[in-house]
Amino acid sequence: MNQINLLPKEERKTQGVTDLKRKLEIILILLVAVFVISVSSAFGATLYLNNKLKGLVSEKDKLEAEVKSLSQAETKTIYLRNRVEKYNLIKTENNEIDAFTTFENLAKDFPADSEFGQLIITSSSISFEIKIRSLESLAYMIDLILKSDKYDHVFINNLIIQDKDFRYVLVLSLNTKQV
């Protein structure tokens, strides 16, 4: 059926305007669709990033707590290491005191005509210089040291024979027995 348009020609819609209107409506619909998709995507991205941020903040808090725990453990470890070092220092000093006491008890029996020079005591050895007037006193002192059973090794580092007041100058090193 044919359409009859009773409107005057000036008021009639032309086919070009109708097509333009339709194109504009399609463009507007597309723009609204793009806008809705963009807003939805932005909203979804915001939710996703917000959840991810919460997870990262939670992980950061957990790591900070772990770092704090490790820092406390490190502090305790340093404290314990310092205590062990002090204990070892005291133990070494006690070993040196024990070595000196042992040597002092032995030296009380040294011949009366002997005189000590330099004395060096460590936790594991005693080195000393002794001046003796007679060969018999020298032999007696060496025999006394060997029979004492307090030392693992006895080293004669130097023996000097002089013609002055003290005829013999002996430098010995004694390695203490480790218990």
Backbone as CSV, one residue per row, in Angstrom:
resi,resn,N_x,N_y,N_z,CA_x,CA_y,CA_z,C_x,C_y,C_z
1,MET,0.813,-1.149,0.000,0.000,0.000,0.000,0.875,1.236,0.000
2,ASN,0.445,2.176,-0.709,1.193,3.406,-0.837,0.823,4.331,0.289
3,GLN,1.847,4.993,0.734,1.578,5.967,1.789,1.261,7.317,1.158
4,ILE,0.279,7.881,1.740,-0.119,9.182,1.223,0.231,10.198,2.289
5,ASN,0.983,11.184,1.898,1.400,12.216,2.820,0.566,13.452,2.531
6,LEU,-0.248,13.823,3.502,-1.137,14.941,3.301,-0.547,16.257,3.787
7,LEU,0.639,16.201,4.321,1.266,17.429,4.820,1.789,18.255,3.656
8,PRO,1.837,19.552,3.884,2.401,20.365,2.805,3.882,20.026,2.599
9,LYS,4.405,20.324,1.490,5.753,19.955,1.132,6.775,20.565,2.076
10,GLU,6.567,21.744,2.559,7.526,22.401,3.437,7.632,21.666,4.764
11,GLU,6.568,21.078,5.206,6.555,20.429,6.498,6.861,18.940,6.395
12,ARG,6.932,18.436,5.281,7.212,17.024,5.109,8.683,16.738,5.403
13,LYS,8.883,15.598,6.002,10.258,15.174,6.273,10.820,14.640,4.986
14,THR,12.002,15.044,4.843,12.633,14.532,3.659,13.351,13.253,4.012
15,GLN,13.583,12.499,3.018,14.223,11.202,3.225,15.635,11.401,3.787
16,GLY,16.362,12.405,3.437,17.746,12.652,3.900,17.786,12.949,5.386
17,VAL,16.798,13.712,5.848,16.769,14.050,7.276,16.441,12.803,8.076
18,THR,15.571,11.986,7.595,15.208,10.762,8.272,16.411,9.836,8.353
19,ASP,17.140,9.720,7.274,18.337,8.874,7.288,19.388,9.428,8.260
20,LEU,19.547,10.768,8.262,20.503,11.398,9.168,20.097,11.176,10.615
21,LYS,18.815,11.274,10.885,18.308,11.053,12.238,18.599,9.622,12.668
22,ARG,18.327,8.699,11.787,18.570,7.293,12.095,20.061,7.042,12.364
23,LYS,20.940,7.631,11.550,22.385,7.479,11.741,22.828,8.086,13.077
24,LEU,22.269,9.254,13.382,22.611,9.899,14.662,22.129,9.060,15.846
25,GLU,20.960,8.465,15.717,20.441,7.600,16.781,21.353,6.391,16.974
26,ILE,21.829,5.814,15.869,22.734,4.657,15.947,24.056,5.077,16.605
27,ILE,24.573,6.249,16.164,25.833,6.748,16.752,25.638,7.015,18.236
28,LEU,24.496,7.625,18.593,24.214,7.904,19.997,24.102,6.609,20.798
29,ILE,23.458,5.616,20.250,23.329,4.313,20.918,24.711,3.681,21.096
30,LEU,25.524,3.781,20.046,26.888,3.243,20.137,27.715,3.992,21.187
31,LEU,27.581,5.310,21.195,28.300,6.108,22.197,27.838,5.768,23.616
32,VAL,26.562,5.621,23.796,26.041,5.237,25.116,26.555,3.846,25.486
33,ALA,26.564,2.946,24.514,27.062,1.585,24.778,28.549,1.630,25.149
34,VAL,29.338,2.427,24.400,30.768,2.567,24.715,30.931,3.182,26.097
35,PHE,30.129,4.182,26.424,30.189,4.826,27.735,29.858,3.831,28.849
36,VAL,28.779,3.067,28.632,28.382,2.072,29.637,29.475,1.019,29.799
37,ILE,30.042,0.562,28.691,31.121,-0.437,28.756,32.338,0.160,29.455
38,SER,32.684,1.403,29.138,33.831,2.066,29.762,33.626,2.229,31.260
39,VAL,32.446,2.693,31.647,32.149,2.872,33.069,32.171,1.518,33.782
40,SER,31.590,0.509,33.151,31.593,-0.828,33.752,33.026,-1.360,33.874
41,SER,33.818,-1.160,32.828,35.216,-1.612,32.876,35.992,-0.870,33.955
42,ALA,35.796,0.434,34.043,36.482,1.233,35.065,36.061,0.773,36.461
43,PHE,34.781,0.522,36.635,34.294,0.047,37.930,34.883,-1.328,38.257
44,GLY,34.895,-2.217,37.278,35.470,-3.553,37.477,36.967,-3.481,37.763
45,ALA,37.664,-2.630,37.013,39.105,-2.466,37.246,39.358,-1.893,38.637
46,THR,38.522,-0.946,39.058,38.664,-0.371,40.402,38.466,-1.439,41.462
47,LEU,37.444,-2.279,41.300,37.214,-3.355,42.267,38.388,-4.340,42.280
48,TYR,38.856,-4.716,41.082,39.975,-5.657,40.982,41.238,-5.074,41.631
49,LEU,41.558,-3.842,41.283,42.767,-3.219,41.849,42.634,-2.989,43.352
50,ASN,41.432,-2.682,43.800,41.206,-2.502,45.240,41.439,-3.814,45.984
51,ASN,40.910,-4.927,45.433,41.145,-6.245,46.046,42.620,-6.606,46.021
52,LYS,43.281,-6.326,44.902,44.704,-6.611,44.784,45.495,-5.772,45.792
53,LEU,45.117,-4.506,45.950,45.774,-3.615,46.908,45.599,-4.135,48.336
54,LYS,44.398,-4.590,48.659,44.166,-5.158,49.998,45.048,-6.376,50.227
55,GLY,45.178,-7.233,49.200,46.048,-8.403,49.313,47.496,-8.008,49.504
56,LEU,47.948,-7.016,48.766,49.332,-6.549,48.893,49.589,-5.905,50.253
57,VAL,48.623,-5.141,50.746,48.764,-4.534,52.079,48.823,-5.628,53.138
58,SER,47.988,-6.641,52.977,48.008,-7.765,53.916,49.356,-8.478,53.867
59,GLU,49.867,-8.708,52.668,51.170,-9.363,52.519,52.279,-8.491,53.099
60,LYS,52.204,-7.184,52.870,53.191,-6.249,53.421,53.179,-6.296,54.941
61,ASP,51.990,-6.303,55.539,51.892,-6.376,56.996,52.487,-7.674,57.530
62,LYS,52.209,-8.765,56.808,52.756,-10.057,57.217,54.277,-10.044,57.131
63,LEU,54.819,-9.486,56.051,56.274,-9.411,55.883,56.919,-8.491,56.924
64,GLU,56.242,-7.389,57.245,56.758,-6.499,58.289,56.806,-7.223,59.638
65,ALA,55.779,-8.005,59.922,55.772,-8.772,61.172,56.901,-9.799,61.167
66,GLU,57.140,-10.434,60.020,58.225,-11.409,59.916,59.585,-10.738,60.073
67,VAL,59.746,-9.558,59.461,61.003,-8.811,59.597,61.223,-8.429,61.058
68,LYS,60.176,-8.001,61.723,60.292,-7.636,63.139,60.683,-8.866,63.962
69,SER,60.062,-10.000,63.661,60.394,-11.239,64.362,61.839,-11.631,64.110
70,LEU,62.272,-11.544,62.842,63.658,-11.883,62.507,64.635,-10.905,63.146
71,SER,64.246,-9.648,63.226,65.102,-8.647,63.873,65.268,-8.972,65.353
72,GLN,64.188,-9.379,65.994,64.272,-9.773,67.404,65.134,-11.016,67.550
73,ALA,64.980,-11.966,66.640,65.804,-13.181,66.687,67.273,-12.830,66.474
74,GLU,67.547,-11.908,65.557,68.926,-11.486,65.308,69.502,-10.806,66.541
75,THR,68.706,-9.976,67.183,69.156,-9.304,68.398,69.488,-10.334,69.477
76,LYS,68.630,-11.329,69.611,68.892,-12.383,70.598,70.145,-13.169,70.229
77,THR,70.313,-13.437,68.930,71.493,-14.177,68.472,72.769,-13.389,68.754
78,ILE,72.740,-12.096,68.474,73.909,-11.252,68.755,74.186,-11.235,70.247
79,TYR,73.141,-11.125,71.039,73.296,-11.123,72.489,73.926,-12.441,72.959
80,LEU,73.415,-13.565,72.427,73.967,-14.870,72.806,75.412,-15.026,72.338
81,ARG,75.709,-14.554,71.123,77.076,-14.638,70.622,78.023,-13.837,71.516
82,ASN,77.582,-12.654,71.922,78.416,-11.855,72.828,78.614,-12.568,74.165
83,ARG,77.569,-13.208,74.646,77.685,-13.948,75.914,78.665,-15.106,75.770
84,VAL,78.575,-15.824,74.642,79.484,-16.953,74.404,80.925,-16.453,74.299
85,GLU,81.126,-15.322,73.590,82.471,-14.765,73.477,83.018,-14.380,74.853
86,LYS,82.179,-13.781,75.675,82.624,-13.410,77.028,82.913,-14.663,77.850
87,TYR,82.076,-15.685,77.688,82.316,-16.932,78.408,83.651,-17.537,77.981
88,ASN,83.896,-17.562,76.665,85.158,-18.117,76.168,86.348,-17.303,76.651
89,LEU,86.185,-15.983,76.712,87.255,-15.125,77.220,87.527,-15.439,78.689
90,ILE,86.466,-15.571,79.460,86.625,-15.909,80.888,87.242,-17.290,81.026
91,LYS,86.780,-18.226,80.190,87.329,-19.585,80.231,88.824,-19.564,79.913
92,THR,89.202,-18.781,78.886,90.619,-18.656,78.527,91.401,-18.044,79.681
93,GLU,90.833,-17.001,80.283,91.513,-16.374,81.415,91.635,-17.364,82.570
94,ASN,90.586,-18.148,82.803,90.651,-19.157,83.859,91.713,-20.203,83.536
95,ASN,91.810,-20.603,82.252,92.838,-21.559,81.853,94.229,-20.975,82.092
96,GLU,94.388,-19.686,81.792,95.672,-19.037,82.027,95.979,-18.981,83.519
97,ILE,94.965,-18.696,84.333,95.160,-18.665,85.785,95.510,-20.059,86.292
98,ASP,94.796,-21.065,85.771,95.105,-22.440,86.166,96.523,-22.829,85.748
99,ALA,96.910,-22.436,84.530,98.265,-22.741,84.051,99.300,-22.055,84.937
100,PHE,99.031,-20.814,85.319,99.966,-20.095,86.188,100.039,-20.751,87.563
101,THR,98.884,-21.132,88.117,98.862,-21.775,89.439,99.641,-23.085,89.407
102,THR,99.433,-23.867,88.356,100.171,-25.133,88.218,101.670,-24.871,88.134
103,PHE,102.039,-23.886,87.328,103.454,-23.559,87.182,104.022,-23.009,88.486
104,GLU,103.249,-22.178,89.156,103.701,-21.601,90.430,103.962,-22.703,91.461
105,ASN,103.079,-23.684,91.531,103.270,-24.792,92.472,104.527,-25.587,92.121
106,LEU,104.787,-25.754,90.841,105.982,-26.459,90.404,107.238,-25.619,90.680
107,ALA,107.146,-24.325,90.420,108.305,-23.433,90.576,108.740,-23.288,92.028
108,LYS,107.856,-23.567,92.971,108.229,-23.499,94.394,109.330,-24.514,94.711
109,ASP,109.373,-25.591,93.938,110.370,-26.640,94.169,111.636,-26.452,93.329
110,PHE,111.705,-25.387,92.548,112.916,-25.137,91.762,114.070,-24.831,92.712
111,PRO,115.291,-25.034,92.258,116.454,-24.794,93.117,116.511,-23.344,93.608
112,ALA,117.079,-23.164,94.782,117.154,-21.834,95.388,118.104,-20.920,94.624
113,ASP,119.037,-21.485,93.913,120.000,-20.648,93.195,119.500,-20.272,91.789
114,SER,118.184,-20.348,91.543,117.621,-19.989,90.231,116.881,-18.660,90.339
115,GLU,116.821,-18.000,89.208,116.128,-16.712,89.156,115.363,-16.625,87.831
116,PHE,114.105,-16.211,87.902,113.269,-16.126,86.699,113.532,-14.841,85.939
117,GLY,113.463,-14.977,84.623,113.509,-13.817,83.735,112.112,-13.614,83.179
118,GLN,112.000,-13.599,81.889,110.723,-13.387,81.228,109.808,-14.599,81.404
119,LEU,108.494,-14.328,81.623,107.493,-15.381,81.794,106.284,-15.025,80.927
120,ILE,105.917,-15.938,80.012,104.750,-15.723,79.138,103.805,-16.894,79.344
121,ILE,102.548,-16.570,79.699,101.553,-17.613,79.974,100.378,-17.419,79.029
122,THR,100.015,-18.495,78.335,98.780,-18.519,77.544,97.937,-19.667,78.091
123,SER,96.778,-19.851,77.507,95.899,-20.913,78.004,96.455,-22.300,77.711
124,SER,97.384,-22.412,76.745,97.872,-23.743,76.369,99.370,-23.940,76.591
125,SER,100.083,-22.881,76.950,101.528,-23.056,77.138,102.102,-22.001,78.082
126,ILE,103.293,-22.327,78.572,104.057,-21.411,79.421,105.461,-21.359,78.839
127,SER,105.932,-20.166,78.594,107.312,-19.981,78.141,108.002,-19.119,79.191
128,PHE,109.203,-19.533,79.563,109.902,-18.744,80.577,111.402,-18.855,80.398
129,GLU,112.068,-17.888,80.990,113.526,-17.858,81.010,113.944,-17.996,82.463
130,ILE,114.902,-18.858,82.719,115.380,-19.061,84.092,116.909,-19.074,84.076
131,LYS,117.464,-18.433,85.078,118.919,-18.381,85.213,119.297,-19.257,86.397
132,ILE,120.286,-20.135,86.189,120.673,-21.110,87.210,122.193,-21.058,87.361
133,ARG,122.673,-21.218,88.623,124.104,-21.096,88.907,124.879,-22.399,88.678
134,SER,124.243,-23.558,88.862,125.020,-24.796,88.766,124.354,-25.786,87.819
135,LEU,125.159,-26.673,87.285,124.676,-27.708,86.386,123.774,-28.692,87.123
136,GLU,124.093,-28.973,88.398,123.254,-29.880,89.191,121.851,-29.295,89.377
137,SER,121.770,-27.996,89.650,120.461,-27.341,89.815,119.683,-27.365,88.504
138,LEU,120.392,-27.176,87.388,119.762,-27.236,86.075,119.177,-28.627,85.823
139,ALA,119.946,-29.667,86.074,119.482,-31.042,85.888,118.311,-31.342,86.816
140,TYR,118.390,-30.884,88.066,117.318,-31.112,89.035,116.017,-30.454,88.543
141,MET,116.117,-29.214,88.079,114.932,-28.481,87.631,114.298,-29.157,86.410
142,ILE,115.094,-29.561,85.429,114.547,-30.235,84.235,113.901,-31.553,84.626
143,ASP,114.535,-32.299,85.518,113.968,-33.560,85.987,112.646,-33.315,86.717
144,LEU,112.602,-32.266,87.516,111.379,-31.912,88.251,110.239,-31.603,87.268
145,ILE,110.522,-30.861,86.221,109.492,-30.516,85.223,109.008,-31.770,84.499
146,LEU,109.941,-32.632,84.100,109.564,-33.838,83.355,108.754,-34.806,84.210
147,LYS,109.064,-34.883,85.503,108.347,-35.804,86.386,107.026,-35.245,86.886
148,SER,106.793,-33.959,86.666,105.577,-33.340,87.207,104.307,-33.861,86.555
149,ASP,104.382,-34.366,85.327,103.227,-34.910,84.610,102.118,-33.868,84.417
150,LYS,102.499,-32.594,84.371,101.530,-31.513,84.173,101.569,-30.977,82.743
151,TYR,102.595,-31.391,82.007,102.801,-30.814,80.679,102.931,-31.917,79.634
152,ASP,102.313,-31.675,78.459,102.401,-32.641,77.356,103.791,-32.646,76.729
153,HIS,104.317,-31.470,76.494,105.614,-31.356,75.833,106.462,-30.319,76.556
154,VAL,107.749,-30.592,76.638,108.712,-29.658,77.209,109.733,-29.366,76.112
155,PHE,109.819,-28.098,75.739,110.754,-27.689,74.687,111.839,-26.807,75.293
156,ILE,113.093,-27.146,75.035,114.197,-26.278,75.423,114.476,-25.409,74.200
157,ASN,114.078,-24.158,74.302,114.235,-23.245,73.172,115.664,-22.711,73.058
158,ASN,116.317,-22.535,74.210,117.653,-21.944,74.183,118.364,-22.286,75.486
159,LEU,119.651,-22.544,75.391,120.491,-22.774,76.564,121.782,-21.994,76.355
160,ILE,122.009,-21.054,77.229,123.190,-20.202,77.128,124.091,-20.501,78.330
161,ILE,125.351,-20.748,78.060,126.320,-20.992,79.130,127.184,-19.740,79.222
162,GLN,127.221,-19.141,80.453,127.956,-17.904,80.666,129.002,-18.088,81.761
163,ASP,129.894,-17.150,81.874,130.909,-17.166,82.934,130.655,-16.057,83.951
164,LYS,129.449,-15.572,84.031,129.131,-14.499,84.976,128.447,-15.109,86.191
165,ASP,127.650,-14.310,86.910,126.988,-14.761,88.140,126.171,-16.027,87.908
166,PHE,125.339,-16.013,86.875,124.530,-17.191,86.553,125.192,-17.874,85.371
167,ARG,125.574,-19.110,85.560,126.313,-19.814,84.509,125.402,-20.286,83.384
168,TYR,124.135,-20.621,83.694,123.252,-21.200,82.681,121.980,-20.348,82.585
169,VAL,121.626,-19.989,81.352,120.358,-19.308,81.083,119.576,-20.242,80.167
170,LEU,118.429,-20.670,80.661,117.614,-21.657,79.951,116.276,-21.018,79.578
171,VAL,115.878,-21.180,78.311,114.559,-20.721,77.858,113.758,-21.956,77.510
172,LEU,112.635,-22.146,78.222,111.789,-23.350,78.059,110.385,-22.955,77.620
173,SER,109.733,-23.870,76.913,108.301,-23.770,76.616,107.651,-25.061,77.084
174,LEU,106.597,-24.909,77.856,105.870,-26.078,78.381,104.442,-26.027,77.846
175,ASN,104.022,-27.067,77.165,102.620,-27.154,76.696,101.797,-27.834,77.761
176,THR,100.766,-27.121,78.217,99.925,-27.663,79.282,99.029,-28.765,78.737
177,LYS,98.728,-29.719,79.606,97.816,-30.800,79.217,96.410,-30.255,79.137
178,GLN,95.736,-30.602,78.050,94.343,-30.161,77.874,93.407,-31.152,78.528
179,VAL,92.499,-30.630,79.327,91.562,-31.491,80.047,90.304,-31.660,79.260
